[in-house]
Amino acid sequence: MSVLADLSGPALARAVKANLHEFFRCVAGAGETGSFGDPELTAWHTEVPFPWFKGVLASRPAADGDGEIVRAASAWFKARGVRTFTWWLGATVPREGWEDALRLEGFRPSEGPPGMAVDLRGLKEEGKTPPGFHVAPVADKKTLEAWTHTLICGFGLPADWEEPFLAMMSGLGLDLPMRNYLGYLDGRAVGTSNLFLGAGVAGVQFVATLPEARGRGLGGAMCLWPLLEARQMGYRIGVLQSSEAGLPVYRRLGFQEVCRVEHYYWAGGARASETDVRG
């Protein structure tokens, strides 16, 4: 296990992005993938109708001929009926060259959601949860089904997203480097979160709470639980990408914004939705 301990701003910004990119590589392994003849490009396609789950990651600087690669990748997605997908650059890959090639194919830049980080030794664990609330790891298919249903309802996503989301999460497996958590209140599933260990840090994602259970500190508890487990494993830094609604919750835990999670999107000339289902 290689654990990142550099708490400088640039290192934390790189870690936020690199953890997300490692997650995308896992998604590629669980779904349909392509490389277009270039080992430093990874494309993934799932049936989940959110653009982050259909994308390309470039892990090298731009080179001559990349315009043709962008066209080939776009054709690959279009042949699968995809209306919106994303393009990502590695945490240290410069935009120069790539941005021109992407714009010519109809991609547009997005500054993305806030990327946040916390020193796990300084987590703020204050706050109370209601009696009867507890969190448990997802350990089997039946519980993963309950986790997926709770997440879909917690984010207010269309019901027809549930089946493809479950298929994707089933393909990712139930144990490290990825682990899902389900929160229960009086025996009923009410909250979700996920731990992803990658790039030397602990990434938290998929933090959701059912509407009727909000306002009781459960969102913070769902985020805190995987971070405490990661700290016990020896990890030093926690990272996440926050929705605007989640910012106050994460700041109370000690997270600070260190970057924006920039990427590019192609949506047939229309702006891609920035609704975030990761937290």
C-alpha positions in Angstrom: 0.0 0.0 0.0 1.5 3.4 -1.1 0.0 6.2 1.0 0.2 9.8 0.1 1.3 12.1 3.0 2.1 15.3 1.1 -0.4 17.9 2.4 0.7 20.7 0.1 -2.0 22.4 -2.0 -0.7 21.1 -5.4 -0.3 17.6 -4.1 -3.9 17.5 -2.8 -5.3 18.9 -6.0 -3.5 16.2 -8.0 -4.7 13.5 -5.5 -8.3 14.5 -5.9 -8.1 14.1 -9.7 -5.9 11.0 -9.7 -8.3 9.2 -7.3 -11.2 9.9 -9.5 -9.3 8.8 -12.6 -8.3 5.5 -10.9 -12.0 5.0 -10.2 -12.8 5.5 -13.9 -10.2 2.9 -14.8 -12.1 0.5 -12.5 -15.3 1.4 -14.2 -13.7 0.6 -17.5 -12.8 -2.8 -16.3 -16.4 -3.4 -15.2 -18.0 -2.3 -18.4 -17.1 -1.9 -22.1 -13.7 -0.4 -22.7 -11.6 0.8 -25.6 -8.2 2.4 -26.2 -8.2 3.3 -29.9 -4.8 1.8 -30.3 -3.2 4.0 -27.7 -2.3 2.4 -24.3 -2.4 5.8 -22.6 -6.0 6.3 -23.5 -8.8 4.6 -21.6 -12.4 4.7 -22.7 -15.4 3.3 -20.7 -19.0 2.9 -21.6 -21.7 1.8 -19.1 -25.5 1.8 -19.4 -25.8 4.4 -16.6 -27.2 7.6 -18.3 -24.8 9.9 -16.5 -22.0 11.3 -18.6 -19.2 10.6 -16.1 -19.9 6.9 -16.7 -19.2 7.2 -20.4 -15.9 8.8 -21.0 -12.2 8.9 -22.1 -9.1 9.5 -19.9 -5.9 10.7 -21.6 -2.8 10.0 -19.5 -0.3 11.7 -21.8 0.3 15.1 -23.4 -1.3 15.8 -26.7 0.6 14.7 -29.9 0.3 15.1 -33.6 -2.6 13.1 -34.9 -4.7 13.3 -31.8 -7.5 15.0 -33.7 -8.1 11.7 -35.5 -8.1 9.9 -32.1 -10.7 12.3 -30.8 -12.8 11.6 -33.9 -12.5 7.9 -33.5 -13.5 8.0 -29.9 -16.5 10.2 -30.7 -17.6 7.7 -33.4 -17.2 4.9 -30.9 -19.6 6.5 -28.5 -22.0 7.7 -31.1 -22.2 4.1 -32.5 -23.5 3.1 -29.1 -26.2 5.7 -29.1 -24.5 7.9 -26.5 -25.8 11.5 -26.5 -23.4 12.8 -23.8 -20.0 11.7 -22.7 -16.9 13.2 -21.1 -13.2 13.6 -21.8 -10.7 13.8 -19.0 -7.0 14.6 -18.8 -4.6 13.0 -16.3 -3.9 15.1 -13.2 -0.6 16.3 -14.6 -1.5 16.4 -18.3 -1.5 19.9 -19.9 -4.5 21.1 -21.8 -2.4 22.5 -24.7 -3.1 20.5 -27.8 -5.9 18.4 -26.4 -8.2 21.4 -26.0 -7.9 22.4 -29.6 -8.5 18.9 -30.9 -11.5 18.5 -28.6 -13.1 21.8 -29.5 -12.9 20.9 -33.2 -14.9 17.8 -32.5 -17.6 19.8 -30.5 -16.4 19.3 -26.9 -16.7 22.1 -24.4 -14.8 22.6 -21.2 -16.4 22.3 -17.8 -14.8 23.6 -14.6 -16.5 20.7 -12.8 -17.4 20.4 -9.1 -15.3 21.4 -6.2 -12.5 19.0 -5.4 -12.0 18.7 -1.6 -9.4 17.2 0.7 -8.9 16.6 4.5 -6.1 15.4 6.7 -7.6 12.3 8.2 -5.8 13.0 11.5 -7.8 16.2 11.8 -11.3 14.9 11.0 -14.0 16.7 13.0 -16.1 13.9 14.5 -18.5 16.1 16.4 -22.2 15.7 15.9 -24.8 13.4 17.0 -27.0 11.0 15.0 -30.4 9.8 16.1 -30.8 6.7 18.3 -31.3 3.6 16.2 -28.9 4.8 13.4 -26.0 2.6 12.3 -23.7 2.0 9.3 -22.6 -1.3 7.8 -20.5 -2.3 4.8 -22.4 -3.9 1.9 -21.4 -7.5 1.9 -23.7 -9.3 -0.5 -25.9 -8.9 -3.6 -29.1 -8.3 -1.7 -27.6 -5.5 0.4 -26.1 -4.0 -2.8 -29.6 -3.9 -4.3 -30.8 -2.0 -1.2 -27.8 0.3 -1.4 -28.5 1.1 -5.1 -32.2 1.7 -4.5 -31.4 4.0 -1.6 -28.9 6.0 -3.6 -31.3 6.4 -6.6 -34.0 7.7 -4.2 -31.6 9.8 -2.2 -30.4 11.6 -5.3 -33.9 11.8 -6.8 -32.7 10.0 -10.0 -35.1 8.4 -12.5 -36.2 4.9 -11.5 -35.0 3.5 -14.7 -31.4 4.3 -13.7 -31.5 1.8 -10.9 -31.0 -1.4 -13.0 -27.9 -0.1 -15.0 -26.4 1.4 -11.9 -26.8 -1.9 -10.0 -25.2 -3.7 -12.9 -22.2 -1.3 -12.9 -21.7 -1.5 -9.1 -22.0 -5.3 -9.2 -19.2 -5.4 -11.8 -17.0 -3.3 -9.5 -17.2 -5.8 -6.7 -17.9 -5.6 -3.0 -14.5 -5.2 -1.4 -11.4 -3.1 -1.6 -10.2 -1.0 -3.3 -13.9 -0.2 -3.3 -16.3 -0.7 -0.5 -20.0 0.5 -0.2 -21.7 1.5 3.1 -25.4 1.5 3.9 -26.9 3.5 6.7 -29.9 2.3 8.6 -32.3 4.2 10.9 -34.5 1.9 13.0 -33.7 -0.9 10.6 -34.6 0.9 7.4 -32.0 1.8 4.8 -31.8 5.6 4.6 -28.2 6.6 3.5 -25.3 5.5 1.3 -21.6 6.1 0.8 -18.6 4.5 -0.8 -14.9 4.3 -0.2 -12.4 4.1 -3.1 -8.7 3.6 -2.3 -6.6 4.9 -5.2 -3.7 7.2 -5.9 -2.6 6.8 -2.3 -5.6 8.5 -0.8 -9.1 7.6 0.4 -11.9 8.8 -1.9 -15.4 9.1 -0.7 -18.3 9.2 -3.1 -22.0 8.3 -3.6 -23.0 10.1 -0.3 -26.8 10.2 -0.4 -29.6 10.4 2.2 -33.3 9.8 1.7 -35.2 13.1 1.8 -37.3 12.2 4.8 -34.2 11.4 6.8 -32.3 14.6 6.2 -31.5 17.3 8.7 -30.3 14.8 11.4 -26.6 14.6 10.6 -26.8 11.4 8.6 -25.1 12.7 5.5 -22.1 13.7 7.6 -22.1 10.3 9.3 -22.2 8.5 6.0 -19.2 10.4 4.8 -17.3 10.1 8.1 -17.7 6.3 8.4 -15.5 5.3 5.4 -12.9 7.9 6.3 -12.5 6.5 9.8 -12.0 3.0 8.3 -9.5 4.4 5.9 -7.6 6.1 8.7 -7.5 2.8 10.6 -5.9 1.3 7.5 -3.2 3.8 7.6 -4.4 6.4 5.1 -3.5 10.0 5.7 -5.7 12.0 3.2 -9.4 11.9 2.3 -10.7 13.3 -0.9 -14.0 13.8 -2.7 -15.9 15.8 -5.3 -18.7 17.8 -3.8 -22.1 18.9 -5.0 -23.0 22.4 -4.0 -25.5 21.0 -1.5 -22.8 18.8 0.1 -20.3 21.6 0.7 -21.5 22.7 4.2 -21.5 19.0 5.3 -18.0 18.3 4.1 -16.6 21.6 5.5 -18.0 20.7 8.9 -15.9 17.5 8.8 -12.8 19.5 8.0 -12.6 19.3 4.2 -11.2 22.2 2.3 -11.6 23.0 -1.4 -8.3 22.4 -3.2 -9.3 22.5 -6.9 -12.0 22.2 -9.5 -12.5 18.9 -11.2 -12.1 20.1 -14.8 -13.1 18.0 -17.8 -14.7 18.3 -21.3 -18.1 17.1 -22.4 -19.7 16.3 -25.7 -23.5 16.6 -25.8 -24.4 16.9 -29.4 -24.0 20.7 -29.2 -26.1 21.0 -26.0 -24.6 21.5 -22.5 -24.2 18.3 -20.6 -25.9 18.0 -17.2 -23.6 18.7 -14.3 -25.8 17.0 -11.8 -23.3 15.0 -9.7 -24.2 11.5 -8.5 -20.9 11.1 -6.6 -21.5 13.3 -3.6 
